[in-house]
Amino acid sequence: MMRVEVILGVVFVVVVVLGCLKNGEAVGVGLSDNFYAESCPEVESIVRAGVQSASLTDPTTPAALLRLMFHDCQGCDASILVNADGVITKSSEMGSTKNFGIRKRELISLVKSAVEAVCPRRISCADILVMAAREAVAFSGGPRIIRLPLGRRDSINPPNAGLADASLPHADIGLDSTLQLFAKKGMTIEESVAILGAHTLGVTHCINLQSRLYSTRKSNATNQNPAFELSLKTRCPQLAGPTASKISFMQNDLTSVIFDNEYFVNSMRGRGLLNVDSDMAVDSRTRPFVEKFAEDQGAFFRAFSSAFVKLSSYGVLTGNRGVVRRSCGALD
């Protein structure tokens, strides 16, 4: 009987591992939602307290943390947190133009210090960042993602701004490329639409709207509200120059510090800021889900939670393929 159980156990593990492979990369292998239950049961409370304190002082914190996690989750290895020191680390991912406007890296370092005081060298910066993003969503009114797989390891390789430039999507990315990007991370079309709902928080800088507003190559979207388009051009003029375009911004929606379904309501009304925000409301593949989420915030929250877990679990480092850094801003 024991031999049968062992064989079945091996078969189960093989099936799980194979089931977690997509395009040659492991999806969450080695992660567990109770990973720190014994080694550091306090960690989630510490992270929650840090995010809540910062968010009460600065209401834009949740949006910044969510974007920070998204930009790190080309592997979710905390590489975006590493600073250049001119010796071991020649450059930082912050040198990537696509990381313009990234904020709150120092908050993750502060939370890491608080965690280290209680649980030294047990919790990775990568996990702290993902937990902080989860708390950011919940604090701003979004869903509380209860079952969040943990156990990521931090990257040991020096960050590469060029690699970040190559892997992060451009602000002008189209709907087809967006769906392909998220499909590689195991998301359904419904989940892909839901994860775009993260745009309900924060702002979009005018520099990221220049091509969408003034390019001769127009989007295929047919629901762009002319009055809204005019207001965008007034706020983000073509000849403003790169400095002014970086300073000026548009709120993503009127409730930009609240995680709600207003993003989808705006998309249906032709008030999407980016091309993909507008296109998904008219494309036959995505429109049903945009309509669904605009009408049913609970449905959006459920799909977003599932997408969040997939995004933050894809291609991560686990076990001996990474480390737990002492400091988030430096390689050990």
Disulfide bonds with the S-S distance in Angstrom:
Cys40-Cys119 1.97
Cys73-Cys76 1.79
Cys125-Cys328 2.19
Cys206-Cys236 1.98
